[in-house]
C-alpha cells in the first residue's frame, strides 16, 4: 500500500478535475451504474434459472410487497447526497484515477471494522422496540428479491449510509483512495447486497463445502435470516456470526442443497462394454492421511506404493505440499461426485464350480476424495454421505451386486452404519445392496480371541472397551454364548441392560464395568474404542494380560506399550489371503495379502449370495455362517502383529498367566 500523494507532487494527467461540478457528474454516473446493476439482478431473479433454483418459495411475492419496496431509490439518493456533501467539506478531493491500494484498504476496512459494527447494529435492530420502529419494514419481505436489499425505513437507511461511508472515507484519510477504487467498492457492495437477497442459489455445488462458504455469505445463508430472524445476522461475511454464535451453517447447507436439487448421482461418462460387465462386489474406500494420497496411482501416477502399507518415506516429504493441495482441491472444490474408480480386479475362492475350477469373484474399488479428518468435521457429513451414495449409484450402473462401506464410510455418527445411505437413495437403489462388513469383523475378532485362548494366551475372563458398539455387542454376545465372562466397560446402564437381555439364558456371563479397575482379573482385554487411551488405559490393564485391538485409531501406542513389556498387544480386525489368488493392486495402505475384515465381509456377503443390506446392528445368526464362508473365500487369521509389526509368538504359551 502506497501513501496518499499530495496534489502538488502528483502528475496532473493522473488527476480528475477537482471541481464540485465534475464530482457531481462522477456521482451521477456512478449512481446510474448502481441503479442499472440493481435492475440487472432484478431481472435475473425472475429468470428461468432463478425459478429452477428458488430458495424461499412461500409466501409468493405480492403486489403489496412490490409497493412497499418502491422506496429502493431512497438509498441511492442518500448515498449520492452524502458523497456530494463529503466532497464539499474536503473529502474525496485530489484523488488519482486508480490506485490498487485503494481497493485493498477498502476491503480490509470493510471486512474488519464495518462487518463488526454492522453485526452489532443489526443485533440491536432486532430488539423489540427498535425492530417495531424500524427494522420490521425490511423483514416484512420473507421471500426476497434484489430490491428488498434497499427496502428500509428512511431513518434506518440513513444510518446505513453513514456506517458504510466509513470504508471509502477511511481509505481516503489513509491516503489510498482513488476514483476507480471508490467506484469498484460501491459496485462490489451492491453486487453482494443483491446476491444476498436474490432468492435463488446460483453458486456452484462445491461452494458450500469450501472455505469460501465461511468467508462470504450466499443467498441461502441470508435467506435463513429472513425466515428465522435470530440467525445469520452478518452483512456479507459470516465470521461475525461464527464468532458470536449466531451462525447456522448446517441449516444453510440444507437450504443450499434443497435449492440446488443436490442429490446423489453416478458419473456422467459413458461406460464401455467391459465396464458394464457384472461385478460381485465393490469397495467404497477413502484416504486416511493427507500423504496417503501419494499411494494412489490417480494422484501420483508413477508411484508403486499402492501395493504397500502406508508409511512416510523420505521422498514423500518434499511432495507433502502437493498431497495437501490434492486433498484440499478434491475435498473442498470437487463437485458432488468426489470420487474415482481405482481399479477392477478378481478374487479366486477355495470353492470350485461344476467343472472343478476355482470360483472367481469380480471386484471394483471406488476411492473417495476425502481423508479421515474430514469425517470428524460435522459440516462435511452431508457431503460425505452424498459422495458415498453416489458411489453406490455408480456401482449399480456398473452392475455391481454388493458395495462395502470401508473404514469411516460406515461410521455410526456419519450414517448409522449405512442406514442413512439406504434411506437417502430410496427407490434409486434397485439391484445393489450395501454392507458395512461389521459382521465378519466381529467374527474375525471373536475367532482370533478364541484361538488365543486355545493357545493359552488367556484363560479367565474378558474386559471389553467399546462393548456396546455394533461390533462390540456382537463379540460380547458370542462370548457369553460360549460361557466366557465378559466385563462390558460402558457408562450407559440402559445400553448394557439391552444387550444383556439379548443374551437370554447366557446373560449371567455379561457384567457391566463402570471403571477400568473392575478389569483387575481379566487376562484378555478387547479394545474397540479409542477412549480411554494411553497411560490411563494401560494403568488399568493387569499384569501379563493380552490386549486385542480393533479400534481405529488404536487407544494404545508403541511408546505406551513399551512401558509395560508384560502386556501383549495384538492387532485385530484384519484377515489374510493368498495374494496369488487376487489381482488386486490397490491394497488400501496394507501389504499384499492383508485386508480389513470389513472389506472381506463385503466379499463374503457377495459369496453368500445375500440380496439384502447389511446395515445397522450385526445379525447374530449370520456370525458363524459368514465366518465359514470367509474361510471358503480364502480368508484366514493373519500372523500376529502389533502396530503393524510382525511378532514371533510360540504356538502355545507355556508360562502361567
Secondary structure, DSSP 8 states (H G I E B T S, - for coil): ------GGGS-GGGB---SHHHHHHHHHHHHHHHHHHHHHHHHHTTSHHHHHTBS--SS---HHHHHHGGGHHHHHHHHHHHHHHHHHTTTT-S-BS--HHHHHHHHHHIIIIIHHHHHHHHHHHTSHHHIIIIIHHHHT-SS--GGGGG---HHHHHHHHHHHHHHHHHHHHTT--BHHHHHHHHHHHHHHHHHHHS-B--S-GGGGGSTHHHHS--HHHHHHHHHHSSS---SS-THHHHHHT---HHHHHHHHHHHHT------SS---TTTTS-EEEEEEEE-SSGGGGGGSTTTSTT--GGGS-----HHHHHHHHHHHHHHHIIIIIS-S--EEEEEEEEEEEEEE-TTS-EEEEEEEEEEES--GGGGG-GGGHHHHHHHHHHHHHHHHHTTEEEEEE-GGGG-HHHHTTTHHHHHHHGGG--S-EEE--HHHHHHHHHHHHHHHHHTTS--S-EEEESTTSHHHHHHHHHHHHTT--EEEE-S-HHHHHHHHHHTGGGGGGEEEESSGGGGTT-SEEEE-SS-S-HHHHHHHS-TT-EEEE--SS-SS-HHHHHT-TTSEEEE-SEEE--GGGB-----TTS-TTEEEHHHHHHHHHHHHT--S-B-SS--GGGHHHHHHHHHHTT-B----EETTEE----SS--S--
